[in-house]
Amino acid sequence: MRRLFALVTLALILSSTLSAQESTPAQQPPPQNPYQYQPNPDQEERPAPLGQPPPVDQIDRFVQPYLQMGDFSGCILVARYARILARKCYGGANYELRVVNTMTTRFHIASVTKTFTAAAIVILEQQGKLHISDSLSRYIPNFPSGDKITIRDLLEHTSGIPSYYDVPEYEAIKNKPIHFDELIAIMRKQPLQFAPGTKSSYSDTGYAFLAYIIEQVSGVPYEEFLSREIFTPFGMKHTGTFSDTTLIPERASGYQPWVSDMSGDLPGRITPTPISRLGLRNAPAYDKNIITGSGSLYSTIDDLYLFYQGIQSKRLFDMSTLEYPYGWGVREFKGRKFLEQNGRDPGYVARINAFMDYNVVVIVLSNVEVGADGPIAEGLETIAFGGEPPLPPPPHISNPVTAAALKIYEGRYQIAPNSFMDVRVAGDHLFLRGPGGSYLPLEPTGRDAFFYRQLYVSMTFLRDADGRVESILWGGDFSCKKISSQPMPWN
């Protein structure tokens, strides 16, 4: 599971990162027999005993080290058999104004949006207004290979349509209000990554197209349809469309990991202050029209729990009737299958892990874009199932390195055929930039070894026989070849 997360986030959400997503490996053959979620009737009627509920302070003690290291600021919820075991918020919704996170704080949920988009498609199918076997050309005429791409392909990331983050035009359009017609025009020019239905490659574009189809079929805007069919019936009063320009009551400000002696905008020294010593900066804004359907929603910890309850109780639809739990990934934790969706966007991470057979759910929302949501969720799951909580993570120890020693690492590294990351020096620090994203700091932990807080992963620069850096070993098992010594400019 760790390897899967590392590979996906590297290629897709490393981008500082706009959306990311379900943990679907890039360009791997789709499963021959997709997992069909089948709740266990015996467990539904007579839940297997899991021991006494863990004390709340046990969960609190587990979370505290992440908070103290500046790796978490947000809210958690753990529930078992419809009983909430822990529901608590930590850290600041706005550090500059000293506003704390609360149960009504609204967080950008990024790719968790995809679970709502997929649910809307299933609802429309139940209403007889579309079928997931419909071709894309029925809704977007004359799209290249549109007669071979189905709604199912868009849902399952098997369409071959590249993610908009990976197209050459993205850098020029990411700060512009790109609407569906403009996105469709851009994507018409892009070659397919593979023949539809033959492979799987995570595509945010596919879910943007699904949002467009929802609007075409329902006759109302995407958010209005979700509000009518999901938000209002479930009592989700604090969920809507995230925007950097719209005034959203009780919105959490988004932060990214940074270094305490550098400006958050340009490479330059600053005098450390109590706030800057947190190792955070305000996340950069970008126009979010383009992520409609793939990562456009905000929500609260309680609203997402209401959504989970609606899925669990089959109020929307019966998950067991679907060929695949669209919008979710199917994972396994200590022998127990669960549904998972996680998302990240500049300044935010979100995660829902739902053990449907056991009616156990873990929800993590954060306004610090650090990859600690994964290990936090795993620890909370262990506790929920009666296990001993894992040991707290070790403190980050950053070994100082001079700018001259860091220069050898600068360059461009290839993740996949059309996906790259850049590494460059600013001051006495090394920074990494993923596709479509911003430069964020790497923390030196040893010779050629660094820790990337944004995704909570270690990486090592590998050298050839002459001592020159030739690649990055990501997460201990994924190699990215150095293709140039010239990284992209600072942004």
C-alpha positions in Angstrom: 0.0 0.0 0.0 2.9 2.3 0.8 4.5 1.6 -2.6 1.2 2.2 -4.4 0.7 5.5 -2.6 4.3 6.6 -3.5 4.0 5.8 -7.2 0.7 7.5 -7.6 1.4 10.6 -5.7 4.8 10.9 -7.5 3.2 11.0 -10.9 0.0 12.8 -10.1 -0.1 14.8 -7.0 3.5 15.6 -6.6 2.4 18.7 -8.5 2.2 20.7 -5.3 -0.4 19.9 -6.0 -3.4 20.2 -7.8 -5.8 17.5 -7.0 -4.6 14.3 -6.7 -6.4 11.9 -6.2 -7.4 8.2 -5.9 -4.4 6.0 -5.5 -4.6 4.5 -9.0 -1.3 3.4 -10.5 -0.3 5.2 -13.8 -0.7 3.2 -17.0 -1.3 -0.2 -15.5 -3.6 -2.8 -17.1 -7.1 -2.6 -15.6 -8.1 -5.5 -13.4 -9.6 -8.4 -15.4 -12.2 -9.0 -12.6 -12.8 -5.6 -10.9 -13.5 -5.9 -7.2 -17.3 -5.8 -6.7 -18.1 -4.5 -3.3 -20.3 -7.0 -1.5 -21.2 -6.3 2.1 -21.2 -9.3 4.4 -24.8 -9.8 5.6 -23.6 -11.6 8.8 -21.4 -8.7 9.7 -24.2 -6.2 8.9 -26.6 -7.9 11.2 -24.2 -9.2 13.8 -21.0 -7.1 13.8 -17.9 -9.0 14.8 -16.8 -8.0 18.2 -13.9 -5.6 18.2 -13.4 -5.1 21.9 -14.2 -2.1 23.9 -14.1 1.3 22.2 -10.6 2.9 22.6 -10.4 5.8 25.1 -10.5 9.2 23.4 -7.2 10.2 25.0 -5.5 7.2 23.3 -6.4 8.7 19.9 -5.5 12.2 21.1 -2.0 11.0 22.2 -1.4 9.4 18.8 -2.3 12.6 16.9 -0.3 15.0 19.1 3.2 14.3 17.7 2.1 15.1 14.1 0.7 18.4 15.5 3.8 19.2 17.4 6.0 18.6 14.3 3.8 21.0 12.2 2.7 18.1 10.0 -1.0 18.3 10.8 -3.5 21.0 11.4 -7.2 20.0 10.9 -9.9 17.7 12.0 -10.3 13.9 12.5 -13.4 11.7 12.9 -13.3 8.0 13.8 -16.6 6.1 14.0 -17.5 2.4 14.5 -21.0 0.9 14.2 -22.4 4.4 14.0 -20.8 5.4 17.3 -18.3 8.2 17.1 -15.1 7.3 18.9 -13.2 10.5 18.2 -14.2 13.8 16.7 -11.7 16.6 17.3 -10.0 19.5 15.6 -6.4 20.7 16.1 -4.3 23.6 15.0 -5.2 26.8 13.3 -7.7 27.6 10.6 -5.7 30.8 10.2 -2.3 31.1 11.9 -1.9 34.8 11.1 -5.2 35.7 12.8 -4.9 33.0 15.5 -8.2 31.4 14.5 -8.4 27.7 15.5 -10.0 24.9 13.6 -13.4 23.8 14.7 -16.1 21.3 13.7 -17.6 23.9 11.3 -14.3 24.8 9.7 -14.5 24.3 5.9 -11.7 22.6 4.1 -11.0 22.1 0.4 -11.4 18.3 -0.1 -9.8 18.2 -3.5 -10.1 14.7 -5.1 -12.6 13.5 -2.5 -14.9 15.5 -4.8 -14.7 12.5 -7.2 -16.8 10.4 -4.9 -19.6 13.0 -5.3 -19.2 13.2 -9.0 -19.4 9.4 -9.4 -22.4 9.3 -7.1 -24.2 11.9 -9.3 -23.6 9.8 -12.4 -25.0 6.7 -10.7 -28.1 8.7 -9.6 -28.6 9.9 -13.2 -28.4 6.3 -14.4 -31.0 5.3 -11.8 -33.2 8.1 -13.1 -32.9 6.7 -16.6 -31.2 9.8 -17.9 -27.9 8.1 -19.0 -26.1 4.8 -18.9 -22.5 4.3 -18.0 -22.0 2.4 -21.2 -22.9 5.5 -23.2 -20.1 6.8 -25.4 -18.4 10.1 -24.8 -19.4 11.2 -28.4 -23.0 11.2 -27.3 -22.3 14.2 -25.0 -19.2 15.7 -26.6 -19.6 15.2 -30.4 -16.6 14.7 -32.6 -14.2 14.2 -29.7 -11.2 12.1 -30.9 -12.1 8.4 -30.3 -15.2 9.6 -28.5 -17.2 6.7 -29.9 -14.8 4.3 -28.2 -14.7 6.1 -24.8 -17.5 5.3 -22.4 -18.7 7.0 -19.2 -17.4 3.9 -17.5 -14.0 4.6 -18.9 -14.1 8.1 -17.5 -15.2 6.7 -14.1 -12.5 4.1 -14.0 -9.6 6.1 -15.5 -9.4 3.8 -18.5 -10.3 6.4 -21.2 -6.7 7.2 -22.3 -7.4 10.9 -22.0 -4.5 12.6 -20.3 -4.9 14.6 -17.1 -5.0 18.3 -17.8 -2.0 18.7 -15.5 0.1 16.9 -17.9 -0.7 18.8 -21.1 1.8 21.5 -22.4 -0.9 24.2 -22.2 -1.4 23.8 -18.5 1.2 26.3 -17.3 -0.3 29.0 -19.5 -3.9 28.4 -18.4 -3.7 27.4 -14.7 -4.4 31.0 -13.5 -7.2 31.6 -16.0 -10.9 30.8 -15.6 -11.0 27.8 -17.9 -14.6 26.5 -18.4 -15.8 23.2 -19.9 -15.9 24.4 -23.5 -12.4 25.7 -23.3 -11.1 22.6 -21.6 -12.7 20.3 -24.2 -11.1 22.4 -27.0 -7.7 22.0 -25.3 -8.1 18.2 -24.8 -9.3 17.7 -28.4 -5.7 18.5 -29.5 -4.1 15.9 -27.1 -3.3 12.4 -28.3 -4.7 9.6 -26.2 -2.2 7.9 -23.9 -3.5 4.4 -25.0 -6.6 2.8 -26.7 -9.6 3.3 -24.5 -10.3 0.4 -22.1 -6.9 -1.2 -22.5 -5.0 0.4 -19.6 -5.5 2.6 -16.6 -4.0 6.0 -16.0 -5.3 8.5 -13.5 -7.1 11.4 -15.3 -8.6 14.4 -13.6 -9.8 15.4 -17.1 -12.1 12.4 -17.1 -13.9 13.6 -14.0 -14.1 17.1 -15.4 -15.9 15.6 -18.4 -18.2 13.7 -16.1 -19.2 17.0 -14.4 -19.9 18.4 -17.9 -22.1 15.4 -18.7 -24.0 15.9 -15.4 -24.8 19.4 -16.4 -25.8 18.4 -19.9 -28.1 15.6 -18.8 -29.6 17.3 -15.7 -30.0 20.8 -17.2 -28.6 22.5 -14.1 -25.1 23.4 -12.9 -23.0 20.7 -11.4 -23.1 22.1 -7.8 -26.9 22.6 -8.0 -27.4 19.0 -9.0 -25.2 17.8 -6.1 -27.0 20.1 -3.7 -30.5 18.9 -4.8 -29.7 15.2 -4.9 -27.0 14.8 -2.1 -26.2 17.8 0.1 -29.8 18.8 1.0 -31.2 15.3 1.5 -28.3 14.4 3.8 -28.3 17.7 5.7 -24.9 18.7 4.4 -25.2 22.4 5.1 -21.5 23.3 5.0 -20.5 21.8 1.6 -20.1 23.6 -1.7 -17.7 24.8 -4.4 -14.3 26.0 -3.3 -12.9 29.2 -4.8 -10.0 31.4 -3.9 -12.0 34.5 -4.6 -15.4 33.7 -3.2 -16.1 34.6 0.4 -16.6 31.2 2.2 -17.6 31.5 5.9 -15.3 29.7 8.3 -13.0 28.6 5.5 -9.6 27.3 6.7 -6.6 29.1 5.1 -4.3 26.6 3.2 -0.6 26.3 4.1 2.3 24.4 2.6 5.6 23.2 4.2 8.3 25.8 4.0 11.6 26.7 5.6 11.7 29.1 8.5 14.4 31.5 7.2 13.1 31.9 3.6 10.4 34.1 2.1 7.4 32.2 0.9 7.3 34.0 -2.5 10.9 34.3 -3.6 14.3 32.9 -2.6 15.4 35.4 0.0 16.3 35.6 3.7 13.8 36.7 6.3 14.1 37.2 10.0 12.4 34.2 11.7 9.3 35.0 13.7 7.1 32.7 15.9 4.8 32.2 12.9 7.6 31.6 10.3 9.2 29.0 12.6 6.2 26.8 12.1 7.8 25.9 8.7 4.7 26.9 6.7 3.8 29.4 4.0 0.4 30.5 2.5 -0.4 28.2 -0.4 -0.5 29.9 -3.8 -3.8 30.5 -5.4 -4.9 29.4 -8.9 -8.2 29.5 -10.8 -10.2 26.5 -9.8 -12.8 26.4 -12.6 -10.7 23.8 -14.3 -11.1 21.3 -11.4 -14.9 21.2 -11.4 -15.9 17.6 -10.9 -12.4 16.4 -10.1 -11.5 18.4 -7.1 -13.8 21.4 -6.7 -15.6 21.0 -3.4 -15.1 22.1 0.2 -16.7 20.4 3.2 -16.5 19.9 7.0 -15.7 16.8 9.0 -19.3 16.4 10.0 -20.7 16.8 6.5 -18.4 14.1 5.2 -19.5 11.8 8.0 -23.1 12.5 6.9 -22.1 11.5 3.3 -20.5 8.3 4.5 -23.6 7.4 6.5 -25.7 7.9 3.4 -23.5 5.6 1.4 -23.3 3.0 4.2 -27.1 3.0 4.7 -27.8 2.7 1.0 -29.9 5.9 1.0 -28.3 7.0 -2.3 -27.9 3.6 -3.9 -26.8 0.1 -3.1 -23.0 -0.1 -3.6 -23.2 -3.9 -4.1 -25.2 -3.4 -7.3 -22.3 -1.6 -9.0 -19.6 -3.2 -11.1 -17.1 -1.1 -9.2 -17.3 1.5 -6.4 -16.9 4.3 -8.8 -15.0 7.3 -7.5 -13.3 5.2 -4.8 -10.3 3.0 -4.7 -10.5 -0.5 -3.2 -7.7 -1.1 -0.7 -6.8 -3.6 2.1 -5.6 -3.0 5.6 -4.6 -5.9 7.8 -6.8 -8.3 5.8 -9.8 -6.0 5.8 -11.0 -4.4 2.5 -12.0 -0.8 2.6 -13.0 2.0 0.2 -10.6 4.9 0.1 -10.4 8.3 -1.5 -7.8 11.0 -0.8 -7.2 14.4 -2.2 -4.7 17.2 -2.0 -4.5 20.6 -3.4 -2.2 23.5 -2.6 -2.7 24.0 1.1 -5.0 21.1 1.8 -5.3 17.3 2.2 -8.4 15.2 2.7 -9.0 11.5 3.2 -11.9 9.1 3.8 -11.3 5.4 4.5 -14.5 3.5 4.8 -14.6 -0.2 6.0 -18.1 -0.9 4.8 -18.3 -4.5 6.1 -17.5 -3.3 9.6 -19.2 0.1 9.5 -15.9 1.8 10.5 -14.9 5.1 8.9 -11.8 7.3 9.4 -11.9 10.9 8.0 -9.0 13.3 8.0 -9.1 16.9 6.9 -6.1 19.2 7.0 -5.2 22.7 6.0 -1.5 21.9 5.9 -0.4 20.2 2.7 1.7 17.5 4.2 1.4 13.8 3.5 0.8 12.8 7.1 -2.8 12.1 6.4 -1.9 8.5 5.3 0.0 7.4 8.4 -2.5 9.3 10.6 -5.4 7.4 9.0 -3.6 4.1 9.4 -2.9 4.7 13.0 -6.5 5.7 13.7 -7.7 2.5 11.9 -5.5 0.4 14.0 -6.9 1.9 17.1 -10.5 1.6 15.9 -10.0 -2.1 15.3 -8.7 -2.6 18.9 -5.0 -2.7 18.0 -2.1 -1.0 19.7 -1.4 2.5 18.2 1.8 2.7 16.2 4.8 4.5 17.6 4.8 8.3 16.9 6.9 9.4 14.0 10.4 10.5 14.8 11.1 14.2 14.8 12.4 15.7 11.6 16.1 16.3 11.9 17.4 18.4 9.1 21.1 18.2 8.5 22.4 21.6 7.2 24.0 21.5 3.8 25.6 24.4 1.9 24.3 25.8 -1.4 27.5 24.7 -3.1 27.0 21.1 -2.0 23.4 21.1 -3.1 24.1 22.4 -6.6 24.9 18.9 -7.9 21.3 17.9 -7.4 19.8 20.6 -9.6 18.0 19.5 -12.8 15.0 17.9 -14.4 14.0 14.3 -13.6 11.6 12.1 -15.6 8.7 10.5 -13.8 6.8 9.1 -16.8 7.0 9.8 -20.6 5.2 13.1 -20.3 5.7 13.9 -16.6 8.7 15.6 -14.9 9.8 17.1 -11.7 12.4 19.8 -11.2 15.0 20.3 -8.4 16.8 23.6 -7.7 18.7 25.4 -5.1 17.6 28.6 -3.3 19.7 30.0 -0.5 21.0 27.0 1.5 18.0 24.9 0.7 16.9 22.4 -2.0 13.4 22.6 -3.5 11.4 20.2 -5.6 8.6 21.0 -8.1 6.2 18.5 -9.6 4.2 18.8 -12.8 2.1 21.9 -12.8 3.1 22.8 -9.2 5.3 25.0 -7.1 8.8 24.5 -5.6 8.5 23.1 -2.1 11.4 22.3 0.3 13.4 19.1 0.7 14.8 18.4 4.1 18.3 16.8 4.1 18.5 13.7 6.3 21.9 12.3 5.2 24.3 12.1 2.3 22.2 12.4 -0.9 19.1 11.6 1.3 16.1 14.0 1.7 12.6 14.0 3.2 9.7 15.5 1.3 7.1 16.6 3.8 4.4 17.3 1.3 4.1 13.6 0.5 5.7 12.3 3.6 8.2 10.3 1.6 12.0 9.8 1.6 14.1 10.1 -1.5 17.7 9.5 -2.4 19.8 11.0 -5.2 21.8 8.2 -6.9 25.2 8.8 -8.4 27.1 7.1 -11.3 30.7 5.7 -11.0 32.1 9.2 -11.5 30.0 10.7 -8.7 27.6 12.6 -10.9 23.9 12.5 -9.9 22.0 10.3 -12.4 18.6 9.7 -10.9 16.3 10.0 -7.8 15.2 6.9 -6.0 11.7 7.8 -4.7 10.3 6.0 -1.7 13.1 3.5 -1.9 11.9 1.7 -5.0 10.9 4.0 -7.9 13.6 5.6 -10.0 13.4 8.9 -11.9 16.2 9.5 -14.4 17.9 12.9 -14.6 17.5 14.2 -18.1 18.9 17.7 -17.8 20.9 19.9 -15.4 18.5 22.8 -16.1 15.4 22.9 -13.9 12.3 24.9 -14.7 12.5 28.6 -13.5 11.5 29.5 -9.9 7.7 30.2 -9.7 
